[in-house]
C-alpha cells in the first residue's frame, strides 16, 4: 500500500497563493529539482525552512499536492495555524527564497479487492486525501470525511462519481479532530472488503484507528491511520504509523 524513496533537492519559492483562509499553496521550482519525481498519491517531502522568529532551520513533512507534468515544479499546501516555525515561514515567505527538501517518501496504492474506501482527515491531511481521491479508479465506491473550521475552508476536489465527500465544520470551541473522530467512529462502512486511509490530530486518529481495527475488523493491510500532528507537541512522530 505504501513505499519509500529518499533524495535531497534544492528549490526556489516561485509563487505563494492563499487558497483558503488557513491554507497557503507554495510553488517550488528550479534546476535543483530536475531529478525529483512524484507520481503517486500521498507522497511527501521533508521541507527545510528558516523560522522568521529566530532564524533557526527546521524540517517539517508536507504532502506534495501536485507535480507539474514535465517540469521541475511542485505545489505544497501548508496549513496556517500560526503557532509553529513552518507555519510562520509560510505566512512570511515571498517568491525568490531558497529552500531544500528531502524525498519524496511514502505513497498510497489501491488495496487489491477493496470494494469501499473510507478516507478521512483534518486540514493537515486534506492535501493527501485530495491526491488519493484524484487517482482512485473511476468506478470506486467510498466516502471522504474532511474536517475544517468552516465552509470558507472547503477546497474544490476532483473525485470519482462514486466517492461521496462529507465536509465537517468544527463547532466553535471544539478541539481539532473531535468532529472527525465522532463522524468516522459513527459511520456505516459498507462493503465486504472495505479499506481506510485516515490522518490528522494524533489523539483523534488513535481513537479512529482503534475503532476501525477492533470494532470493524479491518486488517492491517487495508488500514492506514497516521497522526500527522499532536496538540501541544512540536514535530510529532506517530510511532504506530506504517510510514
RASUL-V222576 format. One line per field, one symbol per residue. ss: DSSP state (H for helix, E for strand, L for the rest). burial: I if it has 16 or more other C-alpha atoms within 10 Angstrom, else O. A space follows every 10 residues. Layout:
# RASUL-V222576
ss: ???
burial: ???
This chain:
# RASUL-V222576
ss: LLLLLLLEEE EEEEEEEEEE LLEEEEEEEL HHHLLLLLLL LLLEEEEEEE LLLLLLEEEE EEEEEEELLL LLEEEEEEEL LLLLHHHHHH HHLLLLLEEE EEEEELLLLL LLLLLEEEEE ELHHHHHHHH HHHHHLLLLL LEEEEEEELL HHHLLLLLLL LLEEEEEEEL LLLLLLLHHH HHHHHLLLLL LLLEEEEEEE EHHHHHHHHH HHHHHLLLLH HHEEEEEEEE LLELLLLLLL LLL
burial: OIOOOOOIII IIIIIIOOOO OIIIIIIIII OOIOOIIIOI IIIIIIIIII IIOOOOOOII IIIIIIIOOO OIIIIIIIII OOOOIIIIII IOIOOOOIII IIIIIIIIOI IOOIIIIIII IIIIIIIIII IIIOIIOOOI IIIIIIIIIO OOIIOOOOII OOIOIOIIII OOOOOIIIII IOIIIOOOIO OOIIIIIIII IIIIIIIIIO IIOOOOOIOO OIIIIIIIII OOOOOOOIOO OOO
